[in-house]
């Protein structure tokens, strides 16, 4: 019985509104790596097209090549913020990776029991604010009595648009539904439009500010009892991850904790951190 020859399908190139060559993608890949430390592999080409095509339309440019030319020009400096915002991912929700929050609560209580009157947390990839508000709720629930330590949270992100959302602290009903029972009524006010806003007691605990993790100088002037940096360094290559972790170390108080995402593993930074629990690292004291 004769075998049929293998079926070879012609390569189909979908018609796009704007041309987007491999060379265009490579230029964008290099720019986002330089500006945000994000490493894009070739499989992300369609995603990049979808994220940036709106910017090209809005700027009334003719092609991706023209857009990159504009970014690299003096007049395109202000567009860089929109460029980075478009390519960063901001998936988040209240109490994401919930196993971290009881660990944080016990850590804060232990610090307070040894006499700490001020506790501080850095949320290093705050996105639209659900994570820092989850941290604030956890801290308040850890100290239900009136006599509690002063607790402050610094929430940073590269994306200025999500920082503004965090500052306002206004969320839709479907986002609030993810809160533990009783927390919506206790910590949020329902607004006339059906959305919910974090109460002042939460908003006053949190300072939102822009920070780029791959920049050399971070505008942080104190140490923290805990740092949350979850699901952001998966977009960095190994060298960038190590550089960021090295800079985290001196910003943690002795025995401070670093909370990372479920798919992140930093065994290669053992000189600075050792694994203490599931995706929880502790600052390794220098001998």
Secondary structure, 3 states (H helix, E strand, C coil): CCCCCCCCCCCCCCCCCCCCCHHHHHHHHHHHHHHHCCCCCHHHHHHHHHHHHHHHHHHCCCCHHHHHHHHCCHHHCCHHHHHHHHHCCCCCCCCCCCHHHHHHHHHHHHHHHCCCCEEEEEECCCCCCHHHHHHHHHHHHHCCCCCCCEEEEEEEECCHHHHHHHHHCEECHHHHCCCCCCHHHHHEEECCCCCEEECHHHHCCEEEEECCCCCCCCCCCCCEEEEEECCCHHHCCHHHHHHHHHHHHCCEEEEEEEEECCCCCCHHHCCCEEEEECCEEEECCCC
